[in-house]
Amino acid sequence: MEQFHQDGKVGFLGGCVIAAFKSFTLDSFVETVVYAALGTAVSFFVSMLLRYLVGKMKSR
């Protein structure tokens, strides 16, 4: 009986993964990569700016 439940779970997860991959397009993938890179760059520059400002405030 346990084998049936495992097969059902694997089948369900496999179907979900295939449906998710089917809905992805190259445009949405490229858009996601661009937004991720932009978010990374903005986060880096904000952290560098905050580090500079905190260092400047501590040296007063």
C-alpha positions as CSV (number, residue, x, y, z in Angstrom):
1,M,0.0,0.0,0.0
2,E,2.9,2.4,0.8
3,Q,4.3,1.9,-2.7
4,F,1.1,3.2,-4.2
5,H,1.4,6.4,-2.2
6,Q,5.0,6.9,-3.2
7,D,4.2,6.4,-6.9
8,G,1.3,8.9,-6.6
9,K,3.5,11.5,-4.9
10,V,6.2,11.1,-7.6
11,G,3.7,11.3,-10.4
12,F,2.1,14.4,-8.9
13,L,5.5,16.2,-8.4
14,G,6.6,15.1,-11.9
15,G,3.5,16.6,-13.4
16,C,3.9,19.8,-11.5
17,V,7.5,20.2,-12.7
18,I,6.6,19.4,-16.3
19,A,3.8,21.9,-16.2
20,A,6.0,24.6,-14.7
21,F,8.7,24.0,-17.4
22,K,6.1,24.1,-20.1
23,S,4.9,27.6,-19.0
24,F,8.4,29.1,-19.0
25,T,9.4,31.0,-22.1
26,L,12.8,32.3,-23.2
27,D,11.6,35.9,-22.8
28,S,10.5,35.3,-19.2
29,F,13.8,33.6,-18.4
30,V,15.8,36.4,-19.8
31,E,13.7,39.0,-18.0
32,T,14.2,37.1,-14.7
33,V,18.0,37.0,-15.3
34,V,18.1,40.7,-16.1
35,Y,16.1,41.6,-13.0
36,A,18.2,39.3,-10.8
37,A,21.4,41.0,-12.1
38,L,19.9,44.4,-11.6
39,G,18.8,43.6,-8.1
40,T,22.3,42.2,-7.2
41,A,24.0,45.3,-8.5
42,V,21.7,47.7,-6.7
43,S,22.1,45.7,-3.5
44,F,25.9,45.8,-3.8
45,F,26.0,49.5,-4.4
46,V,23.6,50.3,-1.5
47,S,25.6,48.2,0.9
48,M,28.8,49.9,-0.2
49,L,27.1,53.3,0.3
50,L,25.9,52.4,3.7
51,R,29.3,51.1,4.7
52,Y,30.9,54.4,3.6
53,L,28.3,56.5,5.4
54,V,28.6,54.4,8.7
55,G,32.4,54.7,8.5
56,K,32.2,58.4,8.0
57,M,29.8,58.8,11.0
58,K,32.0,56.7,13.2
59,S,35.1,58.8,12.4
60,R,33.4,62.0,13.7
